[in-house]
Amino acid sequence: MTFYSCFDGQGKVIARCQTYQDIQVLRRMGRPIVEVREMKNEEAVVCSLTSSPSDFNLDY
């Protein structure tokens, strides 16, 4: 399973998403996503153990 971290213009993580469709939804909602990076396996494991990465997105 692949997860993505979304960053703003200052390099701060503003969202973690599981699909590019999630990222597009956030962009349409006006989130200032400047960069998207695929998470490393060890980072993605934390998301799958704690909950869905969409839980991190408070705008959902």
Beta strands, then each sheet from edge to edge (+ up, - down):
strand 1: 4-7
strand 2: 13-17
strand 3: 35-38
sheet 1: 2+ 1- 3+
end
